[in-house]
Amino acid sequence: MKVSDVMTTKVYAALSNASISEVAKKMKELNVGSIPVCNNQDEPIGIITDRDIVLRGIVQGVDNSTATADKLMSKGVLSVTPDTHVHEAARIMGENQVRRLPVVQNSKIVGMVSIGDLAVRNIYENEAGEALSNISTPSRPTM
């Protein structure tokens, strides 16, 4: 089974100059925890999560009314293509401790795939569970 069989195709992407307040409001409206950040050509350049807003924004005292997505987003986006096998997507998520991956075709974002998308397909429960286990395991010792 390919990522195209399970991915979400209706994806909101923020521009890099979108305000953090705007991004947070969109997260609430869409009930999502992350939003890809794209340039004007719909090419992903980063991803911003609710965790980024809290840890890189609020905790560090960034003014969320003037800060923009490009200041808090994670750069170096991991992505898959629609033709990527779901096993490979689960492996990438687990190894990189991420729960969502942008789906990119011809350098443009065409969807998102999440660990939940994989888990709802019974035949991939083991792969999704293993990926989630890898995601949930701390990568470094806690103090």
C-alpha positions in Angstrom: 0.0 0.0 0.0 1.3 3.5 -0.9 1.1 6.7 1.1 -1.3 8.1 -1.5 -3.8 5.5 -0.3 -3.9 6.8 3.3 -2.7 10.4 3.2 -4.8 13.5 3.8 -5.0 15.6 0.7 -6.6 18.8 2.1 -3.6 20.4 3.7 -3.3 24.0 4.9 0.2 25.3 4.6 1.4 28.6 6.2 3.6 31.0 4.4 6.9 31.7 6.1 5.8 35.3 7.0 2.6 34.1 8.6 2.2 35.3 12.2 2.5 32.8 15.0 -0.9 33.9 16.2 -2.4 33.2 12.8 -0.7 29.7 12.7 -1.9 28.9 16.2 -5.5 29.9 15.4 -5.4 27.8 12.2 -4.2 24.8 14.3 -7.1 25.2 16.6 -9.6 25.6 13.8 -8.3 22.5 12.0 -7.7 20.6 15.2 -4.1 19.7 14.2 -0.8 19.9 16.0 1.4 20.8 13.1 1.3 22.9 9.9 3.8 22.7 7.1 5.4 26.0 6.1 5.8 26.6 2.3 7.2 29.2 0.1 5.1 31.0 -2.6 5.5 28.0 -4.9 4.0 25.5 -2.4 7.4 24.0 -1.8 7.8 22.9 1.9 10.5 24.8 3.7 9.7 23.8 7.3 7.0 22.6 9.6 5.7 24.3 12.8 4.2 22.4 15.6 2.3 23.4 18.7 5.3 22.3 20.6 7.5 24.6 18.6 5.2 27.5 19.5 5.5 26.7 23.2 9.2 25.8 23.5 10.7 28.1 20.9 8.2 30.9 21.3 6.4 31.3 24.6 9.2 29.7 26.8 11.9 31.9 25.2 9.8 35.0 25.4 9.2 35.6 21.7 6.4 38.1 21.0 3.9 35.9 19.3 2.0 38.9 17.9 5.0 39.9 15.8 6.9 36.6 15.4 6.6 34.7 12.1 6.4 31.1 11.2 10.0 31.0 9.8 11.4 32.1 13.2 9.9 29.1 15.1 9.5 26.4 12.5 11.7 23.3 12.2 13.8 23.5 9.1 15.0 20.6 7.0 11.7 19.0 6.3 11.5 15.2 6.1 9.0 14.2 3.5 7.8 11.3 1.4 6.2 11.0 -2.0 2.7 9.7 -2.8 4.4 6.5 -4.2 6.3 5.8 -1.0 5.2 2.5 0.6 3.5 2.9 4.0 6.1 0.6 5.6 8.8 3.1 4.6 6.8 6.0 5.8 6.4 4.3 9.2 10.1 3.5 9.3 11.0 7.2 8.6 8.6 8.4 11.3 10.0 6.0 13.9 13.7 6.6 13.1 13.2 10.4 13.2 10.7 10.5 16.0 8.0 12.4 14.1 4.3 11.8 13.9 3.5 13.4 10.6 5.2 13.7 7.2 4.5 16.1 4.4 3.8 14.3 1.1 5.6 16.0 -1.8 5.4 15.5 -5.5 7.4 17.6 -8.0 8.7 19.7 -5.1 5.2 20.7 -4.1 3.2 19.6 -1.1 0.2 17.4 -2.1 -0.7 16.0 1.3 0.2 14.9 4.8 0.5 11.4 6.3 0.3 10.8 10.0 1.0 7.9 12.3 -2.8 7.8 12.8 -3.3 7.4 9.0 -1.1 4.3 9.2 -2.7 2.9 12.4 -6.3 2.9 11.0 -5.3 0.4 8.4 -5.4 -2.9 10.4 -2.7 -4.5 8.3 -0.2 -1.9 9.3 -1.0 -1.8 13.1 2.4 -3.4 13.9 4.4 -1.0 11.8 2.4 2.0 13.2 2.8 0.7 16.7 6.5 0.2 16.3 6.9 3.7 14.8 4.9 5.2 17.6 7.0 3.3 20.1 10.2 4.7 18.5 8.6 8.2 18.5 7.6 8.0 22.1 11.0 6.8 23.4 13.3 9.6 24.5 16.3 9.9 22.2 18.4 11.1 25.0 18.4 10.4 28.7 16.2 12.6 30.9 17.5 14.2 34.0 
